[in-house]
Amino acid sequence: MTPDSHFRQLVAAALAQPEPQRILFVFAAAELPDDATPDQRARFLAGEGGVLVPLMCVDKAPGDVADFAALAAESRRAGPPWTMVFAACLAGRNGQPPARGDIDAALQIMVEGVRDGGFGRFAAFDQDGDPVFFE
């Protein structure tokens, strides 16, 4: 499987749903907490550990997401450097896409989930589009 194939599966699944979907994205970066131990600092400097901090979020119609590379390029132009992006789909009702208020509320829940470490229910991708799995 190519790195982009998992992302394309997500988009294809959203397009296949009976109700119109929006794909919600939360971009995050790893940071070292202020109260980190020396061991945690060493691991962080080696590219491991840290805490995920949400940086920006956006919603897209599935048809507006060409591929992961396009999403990543757009996000790099729009905001700060990130290390991981979380994704989830939100369904509309009665043939209509989700309302802006519903989208904003769902994005806020995702941002809080990332901030609180409750991100296991979202699809996650690294900067290259490879899926990230949490144990």
N, C-alpha and C positions, 0 to 999 in steps of 0.2 A: 504494500500500500504506500502511496505517496503521502507526504505530510499533509497535503491539502485534502486528501480523500475523506478524512473524518469531518473536516469542516464542510466539505461539499455534501456529505451525508446529512449533516445538520440542516443545511439550506434546503436540500431536497425533501427532507421530512417536513419542514415548515411549509413548503410549496404544496405538498400532498395532502395537507389537512383540509377538512371540509369547510372550516371557517378561516377567513383571512388572518394571517399571522403578522406579528412584528418580531424581529429578532433583537433582543436586548443585549447590549455589550457593556461590560465594566472592565476598564483597563486599570491595571494595578502594577505597582513596583514593590520590590522587596526592600525593606529598610531595617536597620539595626535599632532595636529599642534602646532608649536611654539607659535603662537599668541592666543592660546585657552583661553577662559574666565574661571573664577572659576567654573561656572555652567557646562561648557563643560568638564572641568577636572573631576569634580565629576561624571558626566555621564559616562565618559570614564573609570574611576576607577570602576564603577559599571557594566562594560561590555557593555556599549552602546555608540554609537557615534564614533567620530574619523573620519579620512580620510583613504581611501583605497590606499595602496601603492603597485604597482606591484613589485614582487620579482623575478619571473622567469617565463619562458614560454617554451612550448614544443608542438610539433605536433605528432599525432599518427594516424596510420591507424586504422579504426574501429575494424578490426579483432585482433589488437594487444592490445586492452583494455579489459581485462577479466571482470573486475567489478570495482566499485569505490574503494573498499578496496585495490585492487592491485595498482591502480593509486595513491592513497594516500600514500601507503607504499613506492612506488618507489620515489615519490616526497619528502618524508621525508628523504630518504637516499641521495637524490641528492642535496637538498638545505636547505634554512633556514625555520624555522617554519612559517606556513601560517594559515590564518583563513578562507579564502574563495577562491574558484577556479571558474573562468569564463570559459565557453566553447562555441565554435561555430564550425560550419562545413564549409569546403571549398571544392567546387566541382572541379574536373578536367575537361578535355575536350577531346572529340574524343576518349573515352575509356582509356585515360591515367590519372593517378593521377595528382594533381596540381604540377606545377614546383616549385623547391626550392625557386626561386625568388618570386613567387606568395605567397608561404607559409610565407616567411620572411616578406613580405610587409603586409600581413593580420595580422600576429602576432604583428607587429609594430602598426598597427591601433588599435588592441585590447588593447595593453599596454597603448597607449595614451588615449583610451576611458576610461579605468579604472582610469588612473591618473586624467583625466578631469571630472570624474563623469558621463560619457556617457556610462554606462555599462548596461543600461536597455534592450538593444537589444541582450544581451548574456544570455545563461543559466547560472545560478549561483548555487553553492552548498557549504554548510558549511563543516567543517572538518569531519562530520559524514556521508556526502553524502545526507543530507536532502536538498531539493531545497529551494532556497532563492528567495523571490519575493519582488520587489521594487515597492513602490507606488509613 
